[in-house]
Amino acid sequence: MPATPPPRDNDPQELDRFKQSIDLVDYATRRHGYDVKKAGPRGHWHQLEKDGEMLIVSRKGDHQVYLNPGDDRDSGSIIDFVKTRENQTLGQVRQTLRQYLGEPEQGWQAATSPPLPTPVAYAPTHTGPAEMESEAERRARLVAAVMGTHASLTDRSYLHQRHLSDETIDSPAFQGRVFTSQQGNFRNTAFPLYNEHGIATVEQRNNEYKHLLQLPKTGVWVSHPTEGKDTPVQRLVVSESPVDAMSYHQLHHRGAQGQPNTLYVATSGTVTERQVELIQKLIDKQEPREVVLANDNDAAGRRFNINYLNELQVPRRAREVADGQVAYDEAPRPVEWHATAAGKYHTALRVEYHHASRAEGTEQLSQLTAQVQQLRPAADDAVALEVQRATRQETVVRLVVPNADSHALEDLVRTLHAQRETQREQLERQPQEPGRQPENFLRTEYAISKDFNRDLELLSQGLSQEQIAQQARADELAKEQQRQEKARQEQEQRQQAQQRETERELAAQSPEAQRREAEQQRQAAGLVVGAATGDPALQRAVQLTVNEPTPADEATPSQAQQMRELLRKAGAQVELRAETDPASGQLRSELDVRYHPHGTPGGLRQLSQTLDALDKSPLVALQEPVQEQAERRQLAAALPEQQSVTKTAIIRIDEPEPRPGATGQAEAVAEQLRAAGLNTGSLRSATDTATHQRHSEIEVSYRLDQPNLARVSAALDDVARQPGAHLHEHAADRAERQRLAPSGVTASNLTERNAGPER
């Protein structure tokens, strides 16, 4: 088979390949920091948010598209996404996406990163139960596509780029735990995440590339013990990525005398509850003497460590319960805590005290307040404390600090952890209950720089530990300066936008602007209502005079009669008058044609084409004002060629859960849209049991050639203005329907007016 030539700089097939190969949701979340807030059934759409901006990503044919409901100009494919957010030309976009896929500039056949497979979450809905794919089948298919049938490590280039030595890679700890994923000519380094049932998902890594299969993250990457399989484990090291785990091993374990037999665990980023559960089960099974928390030396890594200090405990005793199930003895937690991100620049800590009396809770709160006061000098007076709930049995407190001071929260948690272990000490006299942890059973160990792989990189450059610390401070300073500059630019943009909005509001409030706007709305409303109700004052008139031989018999329709039927089918009102000239025997007919230029947007093209065709007939003399003829032809030419294409939109309604038997806002909106002439799909609703909020979704469709398009458009706009309702519609569709159905009239103006049946 001949080799595929490298793509030309302007090759359109390359752009199509980018659209089909790159997961837009994955690109937006990993490269631009968007968060996935909602996802539709089977993942047909995703709602992304970042800094108050919302994007809707959906599937269009063989690729994904996005739209920004707040900006009509911000929509399109991955090409448009990169051009807009990275301010690049099309040529620069090509280079960026080639690099994202790991492709060299001379051609993509020799690239080292594969295109992402089309996520099953975006696949078309199956047509019948027999075709439904189970979750286990889907997982097996996606994992097999990455791992292949004979998984092995055949390409070490990425690991070498991360400064990992062959001695580390060949360690017994990592045999059978790092693989090369190959699809065609594309290769990545693959790290499988395991649970009790086998491989749960796979993380793929390469230079400037990271991808986790779109499967639930219900597994962890886990090595073998450093002394080989099935040897007793003495230490368990938890990190964020497998590369960091291997870097830690190369820095602190390889070749060192007296190092404990170690098992490495990595979570591939953000830690899920299921992963915490799996790590605890590893502790239960391996019974290590210590657990080292080796997460990144930043705010996120400290949050992970804070939560591990709350959740992880010494190996638990298992008890067999009914039906062969196993339960574990849990140590009591009179105080618990959980750290989360509070926006982009802060960390929050929630502390819960469980006590027997209100007085005990008051004492614990006073003690915590004193501890916070001691931390404040170290945290630059930036710790904010708020009591969220105080009852006889429970006290809940929330503390917030800037990310730069998150170490203060970690120090506080260490104090809380020590106090909790002291309270557990009395249980040691009761063998049936779990008691206090051995001292330093859980300990944290941070890299000098951001993470252990960065330490390894700097050491490979010949830097000393002191120089690494200096470089880490320089890196942190540069990062902080970038953050401050970005925040300054964002603030400046907000101020400029606010100033422009203020200027627009002041201009709009002037008497002249208000008079002009009122007049425009009056004219637009009159035009739409008049078109929908048949107001003769807004009609256009054309007269046709037809001279033809008299038909041979009454059963044969005349040319004028046939023309009348053509014009009626095109949407016009036609009156016909005819008389025969006794001298010549000629039939003279006059056709009075009336139509609304905005009444039937889909039919105006057909009517205009019919009139122009009749005007060319030698039998017809057409009389029409020149301005009205030009207007007719201009409006017809401006209409899209395919007016009968169905447009769709999604309405989402968030509302308090209705009382049993009561009709909610979602049902009322569905009925309003149905009455306006939209085709409405089934109403899908789900209720959040924690907040008692009901989230509903309705898919609607309409055609641009509907005679009642004005009523359809007004109804959609009215719904979009209702509190709790959100209209998700492609910006181009919205602009098109509003152009064809002029604004300025509300759905209530048209509710009781009949615009005629749909075509």
N, C-alpha and C positions, 0 to 999 in steps of 0.2 A: 504494500500500500504506500503510495507516495506521501512524503511528509507534508503536513499542512503548512502553507506559507505563513509567515508572521503577519499580523494585522497591519493594514495601512493606517496612517494617522487619522484618516477620515472614514475609516471602515464602519458603516452603520451596523454591520453584524456584531462588531465588538460591543457597541452600546446595548444591543439586544441581549448579548451574553451577560453583560453586567447586570441588567435588569432581572434576568432569569436566575443568575447565580448567587446574587448577594441578598441576604435576608435584611430587609430595610429596618425591621424592628431591632434586630441584633446590632446593626451598624449604629442606629440612633442611640441605643442604650450604652453600648460599649465605647463608642468614639465621641459621643456628644453629651453623655450623662443624663439622657431622658430616663424616666421611670415608667414602667407599665402599670397603669392604674386600673384598667378594666380590660376584659377580653370578651368577645362575643362567643356564641355557641360554636364549639369545635374550633375556636380561634379564627373565625372568618374575618374578624376585625380586632384591632387593638387600639386602646386609647393611651397615648403617651403624654406625659406632662413633664415640664422643666421650667422652673422659675416663673410659674404662672401661665406659661404658654401650653396650649393643648394641641395635639396632632391626632388625627384619625388615620390609621393605616389599614388598608383593606386589600383584597385581592382583585386584580383585573386581568383576566385571561391567564397568561403564564407568568405574570410578575406582580409585584406589590406596588401600590401607589399610596400617596398620603395627601391629606389636605389639612389646612390650617383654618378652622372655622372663623378665626378672627382676622384673616387676611386673605381676600379673594385671589391675590396674586401668588400666594405661597402654596403650591400644590404640584403634584406630578410624580415622577418615578425617583429612583435612587439618584439618577443623573441630576434632576432638578434639586433634590435635597442637598447634594454636595455643592452644586453651583451656588445655591442660596446661602448656606450656612458656612461654607469655607471660602466664599467670595472668589471663585475660580472661573477661568474660561473653560470652554469645552475640552480643549487640549489638556489643560491642567487636571480636569476631572478624570480624563482617561488615565493620566499618570498616577493620580491618587488611588484609583480603584484597581489599577494593575498592581500597585504596591500592596494594597489591602489584600489582594488575592495571592500575593507573593510571586507575581509574574515579572520576569526580566523584561527590559524594554525591547529586546530584539524579537520577542515572540512568546506567546503564552504556552506553547506546547511543552517547554522545558521548565515551567513554573513549579514552585515547591509547595504551593498551597492550593487545595482543591476549591472549586466553587461549592458554595453551601448547597446541599440538597434541598429541594423544595420542601418546606416544612409541612408535615401532615396536617398541622393546625390550619393551614390555608387550603387544603385540598377540597374539591367539590364535595358536597354532601352526597353520601351514598343513597342509592335509589331504593334499596330494600333491605330488610333485616339480614338476608343471606349474605349481603356484601359488606356488612359491618365488620370492622377490624377491631379485635379486642386490644386492650391496653398492653397485654403481654406480647401479642403478635406484633404490635407496632414497635414496642421497645426492641424486640428481637430483630426486626427488620432494620431499624435505624442503626443499632449497634453493629449488626453484620455488615452493613454498608460501609462502616468506618473501619472495623477491625478485620474484615475479611474472614476467610475460613482457616487460615494458618497464620495467626498473628505472631509477629516477631519484631525485634528491633533491628532493622536493616540500614537505617540512616541516622547517624549520630551528629549530623552537622548542627542541628538546632541546640542540642545539649552542649556541644563544644562551644558554640557561640555564647552560651550562658556560663562559660568558664568551668564547666564540669569536666573532670578528668576521666579517662577510660577506667582508671582504678576505681573511682567512685561508681561509675556506671556499671562496672562488672562486679560490684559488691554483692554478696549473697542477699543483702536486704532488698535489692532492686531487680533481681532476676524475675522475669515474668510479670513485672509491674509497670514496665515502660515499653511501648510498642511504636512501630511505624504504621501509620494509616496510609493506605495507598488507594487512590481511585484514578485509574488511567495513569497519566504521567505525573499526577499531583501527589505530593507526600507531606505529611505533618507528623509531629510527635504526639502520640495519643496516651492519655492517662485514664484508665478506666476507674470509675467509682463503684465500689462494691457495697452490697448489703447482705443480709442473711440468705438471699435467694440468688445471688450471683451479681452480674454486672447490671447496675441500675442506669448509668448513663456514662458518657465518655467526654472528657475535655480534650480538645485538640489545640496544640500550641505551635506557633512558628514565629519567625521574626515579624513583629508588628501585626500579629494575628492571634486571636484567641476565640475559641468557640466551644460552647457547651451544647450538646444535643438538646433539642427542645423536648425534654422528658423531665418529669418531677425529680428534683435533686434529693433523692431518698437514699443516697449512698455516700461513702467517703473513700478517698484514695488511701490505701493502707499498704505498707511495705511488708516484707518478711522480717523476722528478727535479724539483727546484724550478724549473729553467729550462726544463722541458717534456720531453715524451717523447723518448727516443732521444738525449738529450744526455749527454756523458761525465760520470760521477759522480765527485766528488772526496771526498765525505764520506758515510758511512752512519751513521745514528743509530738505535739500538735501544732501545725502551722497552717497558713492560708493556702499555699500552693505546693504541689509536688516538687517543683524546682527549688523552692525555699527549703523543703525538707532535705533534698539531696545536697543543697549548699550547706545547710547546717551540719550534715554528716561529714562533708569534706573539710569543713572548718574545725569542727570540735570533736569528731569521733575517729576519723580515719587515721590509723597509725598511732593513736594515743594509747598509752599504757593504762590498764586498769579501768577502761571505760565500761560501763554496764551494758549488758545485752539490751539493745534498744529497738523499739518498734516505732515507725513513723506513720503519722496520720495527717491528711490534708483535706480541707473542705472545698477547695476550688472557689474561694471568694466568700461571699456572705454566708453566714452559718444559719442553717435551718434547724427547727426543733427536732426534726427527725435525725439530723446529723448529730446533735447533742446526745440523743438517745443511743445512737450507734456507738459513739465514743465511750459512753458509760458502760455499754455492754462489753466493749473491748476491755475496759478496766476490770469488769466483773470476771471475764474469762481469763485474762492474762495475769491478773493480780500483780501489777508492777509495784515497786517500792516507792516510785515517785512519778509524777506527771509534770512535764515541762511544757508550759504554754509559750510557744515561740512564734507568736504572730507579729505582724509588721509593727515597726516603731512609729506609729502615727495614731491619730484619733480613732480610726476604725479598728485597728488592731487592739488598742486599749479597751474599746467597747467589747470586743470579742472576749478578751481576757477577764474583764469585769463579770461578764455573764457566765463564763466557765467557772469562776470562783463561786458563783451562787449555785450552779447546777451540778457540777461534777463532785463526786464523793468517793471514798475508799470502796474497794470491792464489796458489793452487797451480797448478802446471803439469799439464795434462791429457795423458795418454798413451792412444792408442787400443789396445785389446787385442782379443782374439778376438771374432768375431761383432759387430763394430761397437760393443762396449762401451767405456766410457771409465773409466780409472783415474787417480787423482791421486797425485802425489808428496807424501808426508806428511813433515813435519819430525820428527826423533826427539824423544822425551820421556823424558829420563833421570829426571825427577821429574814426577809428576802429582798432582792434588788434586781433591777433590770435596766441596762443602759441602751439608749437609742440615739440616733441622730436627730437633732432638733434644727431642721433647716440645713443649709450648706455649711454653716460656720460655727455651730454649737453642738454640744453633747448634753443630753438630759439623762438623769438618773432617778428612777422611781424606787423608793424604799418603802416597804410594807412591814409594819410591826404587828405581831399577833400576841395579844396579852389577855390576862384574866380579869383585869379591872381597868377602869378609866384612869385611876391614880397611877397604875403601872405604865400606862401609855403616856401620861403626862411626863413621868420621870424619864422615859426613853426618848421622848421628843426633846426634853431639855438637854439630855446628854448629847443627842445628835446636833442640836444647835450649838452647843459648846465646841464640839468637834469641828463643825463648819467654821466657827470663828477662828479656830486655830489654823485652818487651811487657808483662810482668806489672804493673809500676807503673801503666801506662796502663789496664790492664784490671782494676785493683783486686784484684790477686792472685787472679783468678777463672779463670785458664786451667788446665784439667786436661789432662795429657798422659799417654797410655797407649801403650806399644809392643805392637801386636797380633801382629806376626810379624816375625822377623828370620832370614833365611836367607843363603846365600852370594850369591845374586843379587837378593834383594829384601828391603826393610825397609818395614813398614807401620806408621804411627803415626796415632793418633786424638786430636784435641784438641777439647775442649768448653768453650764460654764462655756466659755469659748473653747473651741477645739484645741487651741494652743495650751489651755490649762486643764485638759482632760486628765492629765496625770494626777491632779489634785483629787479627782473623783476616785481614781484607782487607789490612791493612798487611803481615802476614806473607807473604801470597800474592804481593804485589807484589815482595817480596824474593826469593821463590822464582822468580817469573817472570823477574826480572832475572838471577838466577844461571843459569837454564836458557838464556836467550838468549846469555849469555856462553859457555856450553858449546857452543852451536850456531855460534859465530863461526868456529871453525876450518873449518866446512863451506863457508864463503863462497869458499874457495880451490878448491872442487870444484864447477864449474858444474852438474854433473848432479844435485846434491843441493840441496834447499831449505836456506837458512841462517837467519841471524839476522833478526828483524823490525826495521824501521826504528824509531828511538826514538819513543815515544808513538804508535805505530800504533794500539794499543788504549789508550784512556784513558776514565776514568769522569768523569761530570759529574752532580752531585746538585743537586736543587732546594734552595732555602733551607728550605722547609717539607717536608711529607711527599712531595709530588710536584709536577710542573710545573703541573698544572691548579689545585692549591691556591695556588701562587704567583700564577697569573694571577687567581684570584678575589680574593686579598688586594690585589694591585696595583690591580684595578678598584675597590676600596673606598678608594683613595687612600693606602694605606700605603706607607711607604718600605721599602727593603731591610732597614734596621735594625729597623723595626717588624715586618716580616714574620718576621725571625729571632726577635724577642721573642715573637710570637704562636705561632711553631712550637714554641718551648720551653714556652710555656704549654699548647699542645695536647698535647705529649708528657708534660708533668707531669700533666695531667688524665687522660690515658690510663693512665699508670702508677698513679695513685691508684685509678682504677677497677679496674685489674688486681689491685692489692693488696687492695682491698675485696672483690672477688670471691673471691680466694684465701682471705681471712680467713673469709668466709661458708662457702666450701666446707669449709675446715678445721673450722669450728665444727659444720657439719652432720655431717661424718665423726665428730667426737668425740661428738656427741649420739647418732648411730646406734650407735657402738661402746659407749657407755654403756648404751643400751637393750638391746643384744644381750647385754652382760655381765649386766645385771639379769635378762634372760630366762633366760640360762644358769644363773645362781645359783638362780632360782626353780625351774627345771626339774630341778636337781640335788638339791632337797630330797627327803627320804624320802617325804613325802606325795604330792608331784607325781609322783615316779617310780612309786609304787604305783598312783596314779590312771591314769597313762598306760599302764602295763602292763595294767591291768584293761580299759581302753578298747580297746587293741590286741587283747587276748584275745577280747573280745566281738565286735569287728569281724571278726577273722579267723574266729572260729567261725561268725558269721553268713554270711560269704561262702562259706567252705568248705562249710558245711552246706547252703546254697542250691545250690551247684554239685554236691554229691554226693547230695542228696535226704535229708538227715538228718530223720527223722520228728519228732524233738523240736522242730524249728523250724517245722514245718508249722502252718498254720491250717486249722481244720475248719469246714465249714458243712453243715448237713443240710437237705435239701428233701424234703417229703412231698407227693406228687402223687396226687390222687383224680380219676379220669376213667372214662368208660365203657370197657368192654372192647372192643378193636378187633374189627371184623367178622370178620377172618380173621388167620391167623398172618403173612401176607405184609405186612400193614399195620403199620408201626411205631407204637408207642404214643407219646403225648405225652412220657412220661418218657424213652423211648429217644431221641427227638429232642433233648430237653433235655440228655441225657448227651453227645451228639455236639457240641452247641454249647459246652458247658463244656470238653470235651476240646480242641476247637480253640482255645479261649481260654487253654489252658496248664494246666488243672487235672487232677488225678487223680480219677477218679469211679468209685465202685462202686454198682451198681444192684441192689436187691432188690425183687421184685414178687410180689403175691398177689391173687387174685380173691375177693371176698366172695360166697359162694354165695347169700346171701339177696337182696342188692341187685344183683348182677352188676357191681358197680363194681370197677375195678382200682386197687389201692392200691400205690404205689411209693415207696420211700425211696432217695434219692440221697445217698451220703456223699461230699462234695466236699473235697479237700485241695489246698492250694497253698502256695507259699513267697512271702511278700510281697516279698522281694528277689531271688527266683530268676529271674524273667522280667520285667525292668522294662518292656520294650516291650509284653508281653502283659497286664500287670496292668490297664491301662486297659480293654482289651477284656473281661477276666474280670469286673471290677467292674461294668462297664456291663451285662453279661449277667446277673449275679446280681441287680442292682437291677431289671432288666426282668422277670425271672422272679418276683421278690417281689411285683410288682404283679398277677400273674395270679390270677384267682379259683380256679384249680385247684391252686395251690401254697401251701404253708405253709413258710416259711423260718425256720430256727433258727440264730442266729449270736450269739456273745457281743457285747455292746454295744461294748466297748472294741476288739475285733478288727474289728468292722464300721466303726467310726470310723477306725481305723488304715488299713484297706483303702481307704476313700473318700479319705482325706487323701493317701495315697501316689499313688493314681490321679490325683487332681486336680493333684498337683505335677508330674506328668510333662509334658513338652512335647507339643504336639499332633502334631507331625510327627516321630515317633521313628524313622522309617525313613530319614531323611536321612543320607546318607553323610558321614562326617567324615574329613578328611585331615590328615596330618602329614608332616613331612620329617625324616628322620634323617641327620645328617652325622657321619662318622667320620674323624678325623685319626689316622694311624698310620704307623710306619715301613714302607717298601715291603717286602712279603713276599718271601721267596726264591722263585725260579722254581718253579712247581708247588705251592707251599705255600698253605694257606688262611689268609687274613687275618682280622682282627677284623670287617671289614665283612661278609664272607660268613657268619661265625658269627652276627652280629646279625640278618642277613636271615633265616637259618634259624630263629633263636629266635622272631622275630616271626611268621614263617609258621606255625610249630608252635603258636603261641598263638592262631591263628585270624584274624590280620590278612591282608588282601589286600596283597601287597607287589609293587611295580613292579620294573622292571629295575634292577639295581645299576649306577650310573654312577661311574666312578673316573677320576682324573687324578693323575699323579705329578709332583712338582716335581723336575726333574733336578738342581737345585742342592742341595737339602736331602735328597733321596731320601725325602720324606714323601709318602704317598699320601692324597689327599682323596677320599672317597667320599660318595655321596648316594643315599638310598633313599626313595621316596615310598610311604607306606602309607595304607590306608583301613580303616574299620570302620563298623559301624552300631550305634546306641544300643539297638536292639531285639534285638541278638544275645543268646541265652541265656548265652553264655560271655563276656559283657562284663567280668566280674570278672577273668577270665584275661587278656583283651586289655589292660585297664587296668593290671594288675599288670606285664605284660610291658613296656609302654611306660615305666612308671616305673622298672623295673629297668634298661632300656637307658639311660635318662637319667642314671642314677647311675654308669655305666661310665666309666672314664677314657678320654678321647679322643672320646667320643660326645656329640652334642648333639641334643636333641629340640627341633625348631621346630614349635610347635603353637599355634594361636590360644588365648589365655588362656580365652576363654569355652568353647571345646570341651573344654579340659582340665578346667575346673571342672565342666562338665556330666557328663563321663564318670566323674569321681571321685565326684560326688554320687550318681550312679545305681549305681556299683559301689563300695561303701564301701572305704576304704583299710584298711591293717593286715594285708594278706596279700601275700606276694610271689609272683612267677610260679612259683618252685620248689615252692610249696605246692600249686599246681594243675596242674603239668606232666603228671602221670599220671592226672588225674581227668577223666572225660568229662562235660561239661556238656550233652551232647545236641547234635543237629544244629542249624544255624542256621535261622531262620525265613525 
